[in-house]
């Protein structure tokens, strides 16, 4: 008889998996929580570590949710932490941030900021759902991929989507099954605004006979607008209805309205985004007359609120399309005179590159997961005295923090987590550097 594999969970890793050590090997165990004793089955073995799934709970954490709210949890790969209480999820993410800062960057924040958190269900206003027509069953799947799989989960609802959108999964499955292009429809991108819900269909073939009428009927009955995307994101165009309100989100505290295209990047969680912008501006403390840089500025999510304070803001972004959108948004909000925008590859910059935009009193950096390594390496003696760094990857934040603190003369004055994606292991954070 085989001896069962049993482990005591010591911590959670950055993917929300339980971490244990057995016979000198690190075991990463999905579905296990700190303090639990579990029986596990390994699905990937390497000399120094194993990836495993918890198969039986021997000792259960008091923070475990025994009945996750979503019936698809455990199969769908969209969420990985519904088995952990929401407050405990935030605490676990805080530990991930602090561990990364110390173990990777060898830095500690002088103060820990209160975590930013909000609604834990129905928060996701952007999502990309896969579509698959299963020929053998003659049915359509619409949803996220299964865990560790390319297969689309057989979903009928989704708790992190707003209820009105989660309620469309079954009607979409039925509707797509009637389209002539059902085998050539790859995904549906959900993009929700203040006044309109947009569904972008990634149609790899043109619509066939009768498809137009089916889509129009669905849009009318469910009060959505369809876009079609025959190629890349830039090819997406409004299909029906053409007189729908334009997509936008608002930042009421700063009297800012942000129009956007459904395939452009915006934060998935509008509730947390409002609090994040408020926190970033409080840390940055922009003053009238200051020159402030907003690097990786996107469509101006931080740029325009900073400009509303009276500061002059230079936004820099790698995407020409987003730079155009940022300029349009500045004009829309009456902030053109206090803003300027430039397109530049911020992953390939040097000190003279930053210098061409002049000297800045302060700076906000909001990079993608790769971080801002080249930007912080390029800082010279006249670098800004205050930097607010908004991060979606604690490991790259820690790497860049090491450069700023150990080589550029900054101190890490404060840092804290932002729970932009409840029930997932995704860790967003915000940090303040001063010198």
N, C-alpha and C positions, 0 to 999 in steps of 0.2 A: 504494500500500500504506500502511495506517495505521501510524504510529509507535506502538509499544507504550508504555503508561504504566508507568514504572519509578520506584520511590521507595526511599529508605533510611530505615528506621524509627528514630526518635530516642527515643521514649518510649512508654509505654502510658497510655491515658486511664482514667477511672474506670469504664468499661465493658469494660476489657480489650482495647480495640482499639489497634492500632499507630498512632502519630502521626508523620506526615511533612509536610514542606513542599516544595511543588513550584510554581515560578514565583510565589512570594508567597502561595500559597493553602495552607491547612491541609487535609491529607487524613487522614481517619480510616479505617483499613484493617483490617477483620475478618480474623482468622487470621494476622496478622503480629506478629512479636516484635522486641524491641529489638535493633538491630544488623543485622537482616536487610535484604537488598536483594530487593525483590519486584516482580513485575509485577502490576498491579491493574486491576480493572474497576469503574468508579463506577456506583452505582445511584441516587444522589441528588446533585444539583449545586446549589449556592448560590453567590452572588457571592464569599463569603469562605471557604467550605469545601466539601468533598465527602465523602460517605460511600461507601466502596468495599469490595470483597472481594478478598483476595489470590487471584490465579489461577495464579501460578507463583513458586516460590522460586528466586532466582538465587544468593543467599548465605544460608546457613542458620545460625540461632543454635545454639550448643552446648547450650542449655537447652531446645531443642525436643524434645517427645515425638513420635517419628515414627509410632507406632501407638497412638493413644489407646485406653484400656481399654474404652470404651463403643462398641459398633458403630453407635450412632445419633448420635454426636457429629458436628456439622457440619450435621445436619438438625434435630434437636431443639433447641429454644431454651432448654432448662433449664440447660445448662452452656455457658460461653463460653471456658474457659481450660484444657481438658484437654490442649491441645497444648503447655502450658508445665509444666515440672517443678514438683512440689508445693512444694518449698522456694523456688523462684524466684517462685511465685505469692505467697507470704507477703511476700517482699522487695518485690515490685511493689506490693502493697497498702500496705506501710509508706511507700513513696515517695509514693503517692497521698495518704495521710494528711498527711505532712509538707508536700507541695506545697500542699494545700488550706489547712493552717494558715497557711502563709506568704503565699500569693497572695491568699487571701480574707480571712483574719483579721489578717495582718501580725503574727503571733506565732510564736515557736519554743518548743518544750518544752525546759526546762532539762535533762531527761534523757529518754532514749528507753527505754521499758519493753521487756523481752524479749517477743517476740510470743507470743500464746497460740494453740497449734495442737494438733491431735490426729488421730484417724483421718481419712483422706481419702476412704474409700469406705464405703458402708453406714451413713453417719452420720445420714441424714435421717429423723427420727421423726415429722415432720409434712410433709404434701404435699397439694396439691390437683390431682388429675388430671382432665382433661376427658374427656368421653365423647361419641362421635358415631357414630350408626348411618348407614352409607353405603348408601342404598337401592339404588343401581345395582349395587353389589357384594354386597349382602345380608350385609354383615359389620359388625363393631363395632370402632371404634378406642378405645383407652384409653391416655392418656398426656398428655404436655405438648405445648404448641403448637410448631409449627415456627418456626424463626427468622424474625422479621419477617413473621409470618403468623397468621391466625386459624385455619388448618387444624391439626388434631390430627395429630401425628407418628405414623407407623405403627411403633409400638414393640412390642418383645417382652420387653424387660428394661430395667433402670435401675440403673446402678452406684452411684448415691448413696443409693438406698433400701436398707434391710437386705435381704439375699438372700431371706429368707422372704417379704417383701412384693414384691420385684421378680419373684419366681417366680409371683406371682398374676396378673400382667398378662394372659398368654394365657388362663388359666382364667376370669378375669373377662370377657374379650372373648367367650368362648364362652358363658358363663352369661348375660350381658346379652342376647346375641342370641336367647335363648329366652324372654325376658320379653315380655309383651304391651306394656309401657310403654317398650320399648327406644328409641323415637324421642323419648321425653319424659324421659329420664334425662340430666341435664346434666353432672354431675360426681361424682367420688368423692373425699371428703376422708379422708386417712389420718391417724390419730391413734393413736400407740403409747404404751403405758404400761409400768410395771414388770411387770404380770401379765396384760395383755390387749391385743390388737390390734383397734382399732375402725375400721370402714369406714363412713363416713357417705354414704349415697346421696341425692343431690339429685333427688328424684322430683317432677317438676312435675305429674304426674297420680297418682291413687291406684293402688295395685297392682291388677292385673286377676286374672281367674280363673287359678289355678295358680301365680301369681307367688310367693305365700307359701311354697309347698312348695319351689320352686326355690331361693329364698334360704336357707331353713332347711337344705336339703341341702348347699349350698355352705358355709355357716357351720360345720356339723358336720364336713365333710370337711377344711376348711382351718383350723379352730380360730380363727375370727375372730368378732367380734360386729358385727352390722349395726345401724346407726342409720338412720332415715329422716328426711329434712328436706324437708317439703312446701313451706315458704316460706323466710323468713329464717333466719339462724343460730340464733336463739332458739327456733325451732320444732322443732329436731332432738330426736328421742326414741328411746329404745332399742326395737328391734324384736325381735331374737333373737340369742342366747339372753338371757333376762331375768335369769338367775341368774349371769351372768358377773361376774368381779371388777370392782371399780370402777377407773376410770382414775386413775393417780397417777404421780408421779415422786418421787425421793428426793434429798436432799442429805445424804448420810451424815455428812460432816464436821461438820455442824451439828445432827445428829439431827432432821432436818425431813423430813416426808412431805407432799407437796402433791397432794391430790385435785383433779381438774379435769374439766370437761365437754369432749367432743371438739371442739366448735367454739369454745372459749375460747382466747385467745392463750397459748401457751407457746413457749419457744425450740425451734427445730427440731432442735438438736444437743445432746442431753443430756450428752454427754461434755465438750464445750466449756463448757456452762453451769455445770457444777460447778467448773471451773477459773476461770471468769469471776467467779463469786460469791466464791470464795476470794480472788482478786486484788482485787476491789472492797472486801472487808472488810479486807484487809491495808492498803490505801490509806486507807480511812476510819478504821480503828483505833478502833472504838466501845468506849467504856468504861462500866462500870456507873454508872448515875445520869445519864448524858448524855441530852439530848433531841435526837433525830435525825429529820429529815424524809426520807421516801422518796417523791419525786414521780414520777408516772406509775407507780405501784407495781404495777399489774396485780393478780394474785392473791396477791402477797406474796413473789415469788421472792427479793428482797433483804430485804424487811421482816422476815421471820421469822428468817433467820440473824442479822440485826443485833440483833433482840430477844433472841436466844439468848445474846448476849454480856452481857446485863444492862442494856443501854440501853433507854430508853423511845422508841418509834418511832411517828411519825404518818405513815400512808400516805395519799396523795391520788391519786385516779384519776377519770377522766372517765366511766367506765362504771359505772352502778349495779349491773349484774350482777356485774362483777368485784369491786366493793367488797363485795358480799354474800359472794362466794366467798372473798375475803381474810379477812373476819371469821370465816367458817366454818373456814378453814384455821388461823387463829390459835388458835381454840378447840380444834381437833383436835390441835394440837401443844402445848396447855397454855400458850399465850403471850398469852392475851386481856388479862391484867393489865398487860402491857408494851406493848400495841399499841392504837392507835385508828385508824379509817379514815374518810375523808370522800370523798364524791363531789363533784367540782368540775371545771369546764372550765378547764384550765390554759393554754389558748390565749387566754383572756380574763381575765387577772388583773392586779391593781395592788398597790401596796405595802400598802394596807390589807387586801386579800384575804389576802395571806400573813400579815399580822399577826394575823388572827383565830385562827390556830392556835398563836400564842405564839412565843417566841424559840427558835431552835435552835442547838445547838453545832456541828452538822455536818449535811450534806445529801447525799443521793444523788439523782441525776436520771437517768432512763432513758426519754427520750421516743421517740416514733415518728420517722419520717423528717423531719417538719416541724421537729423540734428544739424548743427551749424558749425562744424569743426573748422572749416576754412575761414569763416567769418571771424571767429574768436581768435584764431591764430594771426589774423591780419591786423588786429588792434595795435596801434602805436601809442606813443606817449600822450597824444591828444584824444584818446578814446573817451567815450562818454563816462561821466562820473557815476551814472546810475543805469542799470540794465534790468529790465524785467524780461524774463525768459519763460515763455509758455511752451510746455513740452508734451508730446504724446508718446514719448519713450523714455522711461527713467534711466535706461542704460546710456543712451546718447546724451541726455542731460548731465549725467554723472561724468561722462568723458569730457564734455565741454566745460563743466564746472571745474574739473582738475586743471584745465588750461587757464581758465580765468583766475583761479585762486593761486595756483602754484607758480604760474609764469607771467601773469598780467597784472598782479597786484590788487586784485579784487578780494573782497570777503563775501561769503555767502551769508547775507543778512537774514534771509528767511526763505522757507520753502514749505509747500503743502500740496495735498492731492486735490484733484478735481474729478468727481465721480461722473464723468460725462457718459459713461456706458454702464449703468447698473446691471448686475447679474452676469457681466463678462469680466475677464481678468485684465481688460485693457486699463492701463493706468495713465491718466493725464495729470499734469502737475503744473505749478507755477512757482518761480523762484525769483528772488531779488538779490542782485549783486551790486555792491557799492565799493568805491575806492576814493 
